[in-house]
Amino acid sequence: MDINLLKKIGFSDKSAQVYVGLLQLGPSPVRKLAEFCQLNRGSVYDALKWLEEQGLVSFYDQKSKQHFVAEHPERLQALLVKEKETLEQAENDLEKTIPELEALYNNGGDRPVAKYFA
């Protein structure tokens, strides 16, 4: 699977690899997942932490080992909705801040007037 779509909605390279790996493998311990994704275990743990915060991964204990499992891919839509809301809030905040930024820009002193276009 091409992970670029996942990267467009906020995944890092490693978190996308780990999520897709979990979808392919099913419930897995970190060591198996790291080998499958060809990542070190520390990177896998970091990716799993982010995925868990997003509600895309859960875990359970089995024979003193943690097994991680990917949540249903439909949860990706909830992540996308959350990203949209965050961007909309950032847009609103930026609109309120632009006058202040323009005032700073205008008080910044002399600027060169000549511009070169190729």
C-alpha positions, 0 to 999 in steps of 0.5 A, a space after each residue: 500500500 502507498 503510505 502517501 495518503 496516510 502522510 497527507 492526513 498527518 502520519 509520519 513515515 514511520 507511523 504510517 509504516 507501523 499502522 499498515 504493518 499492523 493491518 497486515 500482521 494483525 495483533 503483534 508484539 513490538 519485536 515482530 512488528 519492528 522486524 516486519 517494518 524494518 524499523 528499530 523497536 524505539 521508532 516502533 514504540 514512538 509510532 505506536 504511542 502516536 497511533 494510540 493517541 489518535 485512537 488508531 491502535 490498542 494493545 493487550 497483554 498476552 503471556 507477559 508481552 504486549 500485543 498491539 492491534 490496529 483499530 478499524 480503518 474507518 477510524 481514519 475518517 475521524 482523524 481526518 475530521 479532527 484535522 479539518 477542525 484544527 485547520 479551520 481553527 488555525 485559519 480563524 486564529 490567523 485571520 484575527 492575528 493578521 492585523 497585528 502582524 501587518 502592524 509589525 511588518 509596517 513598523 519594520 523599517 525601510 525595505 528595498 523597493 526593487 524586485 527582479 522577475 525572471 
